[in-house]
Amino acid sequence: MKVAGRMANIKPSATFAVKEKARALRAGGADVISFAVGEPDFDTPEHVRQAAIEAIQQGFTRYTAVSGIDELREAIAGELRGNYGLVYEPSDIVVSCGAKHSIYNLAQVLFDPGDEVLIPVPFWVSYPEIVRLADAVPVEVATREEDGFKLRPEALEGAITPKTRALILNSPSNPAGSVYTRRELEALAPILLRHKLVVISDDIYYRILFDDHEWTSVAMLGAELRRQTVIVNGVSKTYAMTGWRIGYLAAVGEIAGAVNRLQSQNTSNPNSIAQKAAVAALTGPQECVGRMVAEYDRRRQHMLTRLAAIPDLSITRPSGAFYMFVNASAYLGRSHQRKTMTGSVELASYLLDEAHLATVPGIAFGDDRCLRFSYALPMAQIDRGLDRLAGALARLG
């Protein structure tokens, strides 16, 4: 049976591909350590799980409003007031089946065929594919390692054409852990305003910040820029709720209504039980978040020390999220048993086959020099994995 032509250019998720290969090796008895997983390794907080149990016991298992229950949208509006200092009405908010679903919905309602969407490199693997699924054109915009992989004003200006419609901005970022400061965002703001670009602000890691970074979103830089910005967020990363699939967007104007109409025809409402759990996450005790972030920070600093001791790796210090984007280009061109490391895919495959160590090749994020390491795994596994990494890289000649 023939599939639609648009699927010819859609790639499978590289992160899930690595995860599946690692799972297959484990099923065969291999002891695989995975730095590839992009989700917290903590349990969902107890009070959140209890809210879900109570929802089931109370029979809260039927359809809800397409955009989410009022209680959840009000909780999200409260979150935006408290952490962004911005007032959104519940009607400005649409709850979807994860932040990825929110971004997909936005692409469908915002972009016409041929529209160009700017995506700074490195980027989360799904951004270009989501843009292509809307028959729009993803335009990769280079950043520099020495700038912490953050977009500079001149690079933004140079990438804009008459067809440019939007910019996707992710801070803290996956894969680099980059966090934009207020000053850096203010340098981009005049360009965004002058060209009237829609900004899709993917803030899914915004509570996972280190080194006393102060949270700033583009939407917080003034009323005019707020009108051009759509905030995308969710509970997955902050509350260790990846499998619950609750994300949301917030936008003033007609965007929320358009997304609501679209969602009414594809998924309808997000999971009713997970919505009740998300209310508990947003309105309940927040000490659990602080504990998780403190542990991520401990792992981050340990990994920075350990990676710095491995020859020929270039490490950019992440300021948020739970990833490191490591420049391993010095190992490209080296070989082991007649297999040459021609790029990040070959290097990641070598590490998985030779050392049973899973990483994600940087080419999936737009930079073939690098590998992505997650530190959302226990410290003992981090140490064992980095021992394997050092040994496997040393065998390349």
Wavefront OBJ file of the C-alpha trace (Angstrom):
o trace
v 0.000 0.000 0.000
v 1.361 3.439 -0.954
v 1.913 6.001 1.799
v 1.580 9.752 1.361
v 4.478 11.482 -0.352
v 5.047 13.828 2.579
v 6.346 10.884 4.602
v 9.357 10.453 2.314
v 11.168 13.312 4.053
v 10.169 12.475 7.626
v 12.872 10.796 9.690
v 12.196 8.602 12.719
v 13.191 10.068 16.069
v 16.893 9.401 16.616
v 16.519 9.365 20.381
v 13.863 6.665 20.228
v 15.924 4.711 17.679
v 18.903 4.592 20.060
v 16.602 3.677 22.936
v 15.156 0.762 20.956
v 18.591 -0.562 19.960
v 19.745 -0.376 23.570
v 16.584 -2.184 24.661
v 17.256 -4.954 22.125
v 20.797 -5.392 23.430
v 19.505 -5.584 26.993
v 16.955 -8.186 25.926
v 19.878 -10.231 24.626
v 21.588 -10.073 28.011
v 23.911 -7.095 27.493
v 24.618 -4.693 30.352
v 23.822 -1.413 28.563
v 24.291 1.960 30.236
v 22.241 4.629 28.516
v 23.077 8.320 28.391
v 20.476 8.589 25.618
v 17.296 8.820 27.654
v 15.636 12.233 27.591
v 13.473 11.856 30.671
v 13.861 12.146 34.444
v 14.858 8.964 36.235
v 12.862 9.935 39.344
v 9.435 8.615 40.242
v 6.475 10.929 39.755
v 5.896 12.641 43.141
v 3.583 10.770 45.494
v 0.955 13.504 45.787
v 0.658 13.593 41.986
v 0.210 9.837 41.742
v -2.362 9.952 44.523
v -4.383 12.565 42.633
v -4.545 10.211 39.655
v -5.688 7.322 41.857
v -8.430 9.502 43.330
v -9.529 10.558 39.835
v -9.955 6.913 38.866
v -11.786 6.069 42.056
v -14.134 9.015 41.519
v -14.882 7.902 37.965
v -13.173 10.852 36.297
v -12.592 8.773 33.179
v -14.737 10.364 30.492
v -14.182 12.983 27.802
v -13.311 16.450 28.987
v -13.323 19.797 27.208
v -11.002 19.625 24.193
v -8.630 22.283 25.592
v -8.502 20.708 29.044
v -10.506 20.950 32.219
v -11.080 24.414 33.677
v -9.259 23.471 36.870
v -6.078 22.649 34.960
v -6.162 25.684 32.701
v -6.657 27.871 35.760
v -3.671 26.154 37.421
v -1.561 26.817 34.314
v -2.666 30.460 34.295
v -1.530 30.619 37.928
v 1.815 29.083 36.987
v 2.302 31.705 34.286
v 1.415 34.526 36.692
v 3.759 33.204 39.361
v 6.794 32.251 37.274
v 6.476 34.502 34.214
v 4.692 37.476 35.744
v 2.203 37.315 32.851
v -1.586 37.221 32.900
v -3.283 34.715 30.593
v -6.940 33.826 30.668
v -7.834 30.122 30.755
v -9.273 30.630 27.254
v -5.735 31.529 26.064
v -4.498 28.075 27.110
v -4.820 24.735 25.322
v -3.784 21.527 27.064
v -2.543 18.801 24.719
v -1.015 15.327 24.792
v 2.479 16.562 25.658
v 4.507 19.600 24.617
v 5.441 17.858 21.354
v 1.738 17.674 20.510
v 1.392 21.371 21.319
v 4.207 22.240 18.901
v 2.726 19.995 16.220
v -0.653 21.696 16.628
v 0.988 25.107 16.348
v 2.777 24.179 13.135
v -0.499 23.034 11.622
v -2.393 26.218 12.479
v 0.405 28.766 11.899
v 2.281 27.675 8.785
v 1.270 27.606 5.156
v 3.168 25.628 2.490
v 6.487 27.297 1.760
v 6.660 29.306 4.990
v 10.147 29.284 6.469
v 10.711 28.523 10.154
v 14.048 29.375 11.766
v 15.529 26.684 14.002
v 18.843 27.371 15.792
v 21.387 24.540 15.673
v 21.627 22.350 17.708
v 17.903 21.699 17.931
v 15.552 19.150 19.415
v 15.232 16.379 16.858
v 11.490 16.782 16.221
v 11.414 20.479 15.315
v 12.357 20.127 11.615
v 10.081 17.150 11.087
v 7.100 18.876 12.691
v 7.676 21.868 10.403
v 7.885 19.618 7.342
v 4.635 17.908 8.288
v 2.983 21.319 7.863
v 4.555 21.577 4.362
v 6.653 24.451 5.675
v 10.439 24.741 5.378
v 12.759 24.331 8.382
v 15.755 26.677 8.105
v 18.691 25.700 10.293
v 20.542 28.683 11.751
v 24.104 28.085 12.908
v 25.267 28.913 16.426
v 28.783 28.749 17.844
v 30.121 26.475 20.523
v 32.034 29.390 22.051
v 28.700 31.222 22.476
v 27.221 28.283 24.356
v 25.274 27.230 21.249
v 23.031 30.299 21.535
v 21.629 32.341 18.663
v 23.342 35.658 17.996
v 21.452 38.671 16.597
v 23.509 38.808 13.399
v 22.845 35.134 12.686
v 19.120 35.662 13.215
v 19.035 38.721 10.963
v 21.031 36.969 8.262
v 18.650 34.014 8.115
v 15.456 36.032 7.612
v 13.887 36.167 4.149
v 10.496 37.400 2.906
v 9.204 33.855 3.506
v 10.266 33.684 7.159
v 7.285 33.192 9.426
v 8.580 32.052 12.799
v 11.452 31.215 15.124
v 11.513 28.211 17.443
v 13.472 29.076 20.578
v 14.228 26.468 23.243
v 15.659 27.580 26.586
v 16.931 25.704 28.527
v 17.743 23.733 25.438
v 17.805 20.136 24.397
v 20.525 19.034 23.551
v 22.997 21.642 24.833
v 21.459 22.803 28.111
v 21.866 26.403 26.913
v 19.950 29.085 28.810
v 19.347 32.527 27.307
v 19.854 35.444 29.653
v 17.528 38.429 29.629
v 20.231 40.504 27.937
v 20.681 37.916 25.174
v 16.951 37.796 24.513
v 16.735 41.592 24.530
v 19.387 41.629 21.776
v 17.142 39.428 19.622
v 13.922 41.286 20.427
v 14.238 44.253 17.994
v 14.800 41.870 15.073
v 11.831 39.709 16.047
v 9.628 42.789 16.343
v 10.827 44.438 13.137
v 10.135 41.326 11.082
v 6.973 40.404 13.020
v 8.156 36.844 13.564
v 6.076 34.426 15.590
v 8.205 33.003 18.397
v 7.433 29.469 19.545
v 9.059 29.498 22.969
v 9.654 25.906 24.062
v 10.080 26.269 27.822
v 9.661 22.639 28.835
v 12.864 22.622 30.964
v 12.357 26.077 32.475
v 12.368 24.933 36.115
v 15.655 23.014 35.690
v 18.205 25.829 36.003
v 21.691 25.939 37.513
v 24.354 28.491 38.493
v 21.761 30.980 39.821
v 20.317 31.596 36.349
v 17.209 33.747 36.455
v 14.332 32.476 34.318
v 13.437 34.749 31.389
v 11.145 34.068 28.446
v 10.820 36.112 25.274
v 7.192 36.680 26.226
v 8.362 38.559 29.322
v 10.108 41.308 27.312
v 7.113 43.521 26.626
v 3.504 43.518 25.515
v 4.202 43.655 21.777
v 6.621 40.754 21.822
v 4.296 38.802 24.089
v 1.602 39.046 21.396
v 4.036 37.480 18.907
v 5.062 34.678 21.274
v 3.444 31.335 21.967
v 4.608 29.710 25.199
v 4.888 25.925 25.105
v 5.395 24.053 28.356
v 4.217 21.019 30.279
v 4.667 18.865 33.358
v 6.823 16.109 31.847
v 10.338 17.235 32.763
v 9.715 19.299 35.891
v 7.611 16.686 37.686
v 8.979 13.456 36.167
v 5.706 12.911 34.311
v 6.885 12.053 30.788
v 4.473 9.150 30.327
v 1.463 11.122 31.525
v 1.518 13.190 28.301
v 0.364 16.611 29.451
v 1.680 19.693 27.696
v 0.158 23.070 26.980
v 0.459 26.272 25.034
v -0.471 29.819 25.987
v -1.098 32.546 23.436
v -3.073 35.761 23.219
v -5.325 36.350 20.236
v -6.824 33.739 17.933
v -4.126 31.051 18.090
v -5.583 29.155 21.058
v -8.977 29.008 19.378
v -7.468 27.673 16.153
v -5.535 24.996 18.043
v -8.690 24.043 19.910
v -10.522 23.528 16.602
v -7.682 21.439 15.220
v -7.359 19.336 18.362
v -11.108 18.691 18.361
v -10.594 16.838 15.096
v -7.415 14.874 15.893
v -7.006 13.799 19.525
v -9.893 15.557 21.279
v -9.018 16.088 24.946
v -5.824 14.931 26.651
v -6.086 12.093 29.164
v -8.625 12.970 31.855
v -6.793 11.221 34.708
v -3.447 12.780 33.763
v -5.101 16.215 33.779
v -6.102 15.759 37.427
v -2.550 14.652 38.211
v -1.187 17.747 36.455
v -3.385 19.986 38.616
v -1.837 18.383 41.701
v 1.646 18.850 40.273
v 1.176 22.555 39.545
v -0.737 23.497 42.694
v 0.740 21.072 45.225
v 4.035 21.029 47.154
v 7.030 22.118 45.076
v 9.867 20.847 47.283
v 10.112 17.765 45.064
v 11.204 19.971 42.162
v 13.997 21.524 44.196
v 15.265 18.106 45.252
v 15.345 16.812 41.691
v 17.088 19.924 40.363
v 19.694 19.743 43.146
v 20.450 16.137 42.205
v 20.721 17.016 38.508
v 23.170 19.754 39.454
v 25.279 17.335 41.499
v 25.439 14.935 38.546
v 26.147 17.762 36.113
v 29.164 18.991 38.038
v 30.471 15.468 38.461
v 30.119 14.753 34.757
v 31.866 17.987 33.832
v 34.844 16.939 35.960
v 34.913 13.402 34.585
v 34.517 14.398 30.928
v 37.230 17.047 31.231
v 39.658 14.269 32.165
v 39.048 12.394 28.876
v 41.482 13.585 26.181
v 40.281 15.471 23.108
v 36.687 16.119 24.178
v 35.333 19.680 24.150
v 32.642 20.267 26.761
v 30.310 23.251 26.909
v 28.989 23.841 30.421
v 25.181 23.455 30.429
v 23.153 25.908 32.499
v 19.861 24.019 32.474
v 17.959 20.850 31.503
v 19.861 17.561 32.008
v 22.013 17.156 28.909
v 25.552 17.752 27.753
v 26.373 18.254 24.093
v 29.946 17.063 23.822
v 32.158 17.911 20.854
v 33.921 14.636 19.986
v 35.130 15.725 16.544
v 38.751 14.948 17.459
v 37.813 11.255 17.330
v 36.267 11.428 13.876
v 38.564 9.843 11.328
v 39.981 7.418 13.877
v 39.402 3.689 13.514
v 38.927 0.443 15.393
v 39.165 -2.963 13.741
v 38.932 -1.344 10.285
v 35.827 0.628 11.181
v 36.381 4.353 10.738
v 34.465 6.962 12.698
v 33.246 9.059 9.766
v 30.627 10.948 11.782
v 28.592 11.029 14.964
v 26.386 8.099 13.888
v 29.395 5.827 13.457
v 30.887 7.001 16.742
v 27.643 6.447 18.660
v 27.249 3.011 17.059
v 30.808 2.121 17.991
v 30.222 3.095 21.628
v 27.026 1.067 21.774
v 28.516 -2.019 20.112
v 31.967 -1.879 21.691
v 31.195 -0.546 25.166
v 27.436 -1.106 25.509
v 27.147 2.641 26.046
v 24.185 4.476 24.509
v 24.487 8.109 23.426
v 22.636 10.091 20.745
v 24.566 11.148 17.615
v 24.817 14.892 17.220
v 23.725 14.846 13.588
v 20.188 14.205 14.843
v 20.388 17.664 16.447
v 22.042 19.276 13.417
v 25.708 19.051 14.508
v 27.652 15.995 13.359
v 30.651 16.826 15.566
v 28.893 16.046 18.811
v 27.254 13.410 20.977
v 24.449 14.103 23.441
v 24.753 12.737 26.966
v 21.854 12.824 29.408
v 22.642 12.828 33.114
v 19.151 11.733 34.102
v 20.526 8.502 35.505
v 21.979 7.503 38.891
v 25.499 8.581 39.779
v 26.814 5.014 39.961
v 25.712 4.418 36.372
v 27.212 7.736 35.292
v 30.594 6.680 36.650
v 30.441 3.224 35.105
v 29.377 4.721 31.793
v 32.144 7.310 31.743
v 34.697 4.609 32.560
v 33.465 2.735 29.491
v 33.533 5.909 27.406
v 37.139 6.662 28.297
v 38.203 3.099 27.548
v 36.387 2.886 24.222
v 37.699 6.239 22.983
v 41.222 5.265 23.981
v 40.973 2.212 21.714
v 40.392 4.373 18.659
v 43.571 4.960 16.694
l 1 2 3 4 5 6 7 8 9 10 11 12 13 14 15 16 17 18 19 20 21 22 23 24 25 26 27 28 29 30 31 32 33 34 35 36 37 38 39 40 41 42 43 44 45 46 47 48 49 50 51 52 53 54 55 56 57 58 59 60 61 62 63 64 65 66 67 68 69 70 71 72 73 74 75 76 77 78 79 80 81 82 83 84 85 86 87 88 89 90 91 92 93 94 95 96 97 98 99 100 101 102 103 104 105 106 107 108 109 110 111 112 113 114 115 116 117 118 119 120 121 122 123 124 125 126 127 128 129 130 131 132 133 134 135 136 137 138 139 140 141 142 143 144 145 146 147 148 149 150 151 152 153 154 155 156 157 158 159 160 161 162 163 164 165 166 167 168 169 170 171 172 173 174 175 176 177 178 179 180 181 182 183 184 185 186 187 188 189 190 191 192 193 194 195 196 197 198 199 200 201 202 203 204 205 206 207 208 209 210 211 212 213 214 215 216 217 218 219 220 221 222 223 224 225 226 227 228 229 230 231 232 233 234 235 236 237 238 239 240 241 242 243 244 245 246 247 248 249 250 251 252 253 254 255 256 257 258 259 260 261 262 263 264 265 266 267 268 269 270 271 272 273 274 275 276 277 278 279 280 281 282 283 284 285 286 287 288 289 290 291 292 293 294 295 296 297 298 299 300 301 302 303 304 305 306 307 308 309 310 311 312 313 314 315 316 317 318 319 320 321 322 323 324 325 326 327 328 329 330 331 332 333 334 335 336 337 338 339 340 341 342 343 344 345 346 347 348 349 350 351 352 353 354 355 356 357 358 359 360 361 362 363 364 365 366 367 368 369 370 371 372 373 374 375 376 377 378 379 380 381 382 383 384 385 386 387 388 389 390 391 392 393 394 395 396 397
